[in-house]
Amino acid sequence: MKQIIYHSRPFGFDEAMLSGILLQARRNNARDGITGALICRQELYLQLLEGPEEAIDRLYAKIAQDDRHADVQVAYVAIVEARMFPDWEMLDDSMPGVTFSCEGIASGAIEAATVDELRGVFALLAERAKG
Ligand SMILES: Cc1cc2nc3c(=O)[nH]c(=O)nc-3n(C[C@H](O)[C@H](O)[C@H](O)COP(=O)(O)O)c2cc1C
């Protein structure tokens, strides 16, 4: 199974756009055996996608072309045994400031983060989602 983490800059972000993306993601991902999480801030999308390799490659190609965001950059790719978000077609985390502050994002915290730090953010989310 393939896992990827990428980040991008929302293009004209608003709640309606985010709901639209999540609706589309959950419908398609259920069909394609994909799970993951999307962290969303005014200035940032940070998404983890996991599932069958071909399905992930196909989805990432579509996402990279999506004009609702820009500067799409892969931060991490791996072949893994177990999913981090087995129960989530697409978990969303739009609580401001919980993981990365707006100021931090603006000053390049995501670009500067190590792969372990990025994975750590998703591990924390997965833990919290279990309740
Ligand atoms: C930040 C972001 C995250 C997205 N995540 C997903 C996703 O997890 N699954 C998905 O199918 N589409 C996702 N999309 C939408 C895709 O880019 C594309 O519009 C969609 O897959 C096309 O679906 P359709 O073939 O049903 O029209 C995302 C788009 C953005 C901007």
PDBQT file of the ligand as one rigid body, heavy atoms in Angstrom, charges set to zero:
ROOT
HETATM    1  C1  LIG A 201      -6.767  19.896  -1.381  1.00  0.00    +0.000 C 
HETATM    2  C2  LIG A 201      -7.533  18.916  -2.212  1.00  0.00    +0.000 A 
HETATM    3  C3  LIG A 201      -7.711  17.614  -1.766  1.00  0.00    +0.000 A 
HETATM    4  C4  LIG A 201      -8.418  16.688  -2.527  1.00  0.00    +0.000 A 
HETATM    5  N1  LIG A 201      -8.566  15.409  -2.060  1.00  0.00    +0.000 NA
HETATM    6  C5  LIG A 201      -9.228  14.509  -2.813  1.00  0.00    +0.000 A 
HETATM    7  C6  LIG A 201      -9.379  13.172  -2.363  1.00  0.00    +0.000 A 
HETATM    8  O1  LIG A 201      -8.921  12.764  -1.297  1.00  0.00    +0.000 OA
HETATM    9  N2  LIG A 201     -10.083  12.322  -3.174  1.00  0.00    +0.000 N 
HETATM   10  C7  LIG A 201     -10.621  12.706  -4.365  1.00  0.00    +0.000 A 
HETATM   11  O2  LIG A 201     -11.237  11.884  -5.036  1.00  0.00    +0.000 OA
HETATM   12  N3  LIG A 201     -10.503  13.961  -4.799  1.00  0.00    +0.000 NA
HETATM   13  C8  LIG A 201      -9.812  14.874  -4.056  1.00  0.00    +0.000 A 
HETATM   14  N4  LIG A 201      -9.699  16.149  -4.518  1.00  0.00    +0.000 N 
HETATM   15  C9  LIG A 201     -10.384  16.520  -5.777  1.00  0.00    +0.000 C 
HETATM   16  C10 LIG A 201      -9.624  16.102  -7.010  1.00  0.00    +0.000 C 
HETATM   17  O3  LIG A 201      -8.629  17.067  -7.304  1.00  0.00    +0.000 OA
HETATM   18  C11 LIG A 201     -10.557  15.987  -8.239  1.00  0.00    +0.000 C 
HETATM   19  O4  LIG A 201     -11.268  17.200  -8.396  1.00  0.00    +0.000 OA
HETATM   20  C12 LIG A 201     -11.588  14.884  -8.044  1.00  0.00    +0.000 C 
HETATM   21  O5  LIG A 201     -10.981  13.697  -7.632  1.00  0.00    +0.000 OA
HETATM   22  C13 LIG A 201     -12.318  14.646  -9.386  1.00  0.00    +0.000 C 
HETATM   23  O6  LIG A 201     -13.408  13.850  -9.079  1.00  0.00    +0.000 OA
HETATM   24  P1  LIG A 201     -14.415  13.352 -10.206  1.00  0.00    +0.000 P 
HETATM   25  O7  LIG A 201     -13.584  12.486 -11.116  1.00  0.00    +0.000 OA
HETATM   26  O8  LIG A 201     -15.451  12.633  -9.426  1.00  0.00    +0.000 OA
HETATM   27  O9  LIG A 201     -14.929  14.610 -10.865  1.00  0.00    +0.000 OA
HETATM   28  C14 LIG A 201      -8.978  17.084  -3.768  1.00  0.00    +0.000 A 
HETATM   29  C15 LIG A 201      -8.780  18.397  -4.214  1.00  0.00    +0.000 A 
HETATM   30  C16 LIG A 201      -8.077  19.314  -3.456  1.00  0.00    +0.000 A 
HETATM   31  C17 LIG A 201      -7.897  20.715  -3.964  1.00  0.00    +0.000 C 
ENDROOT
TORSDOF 0
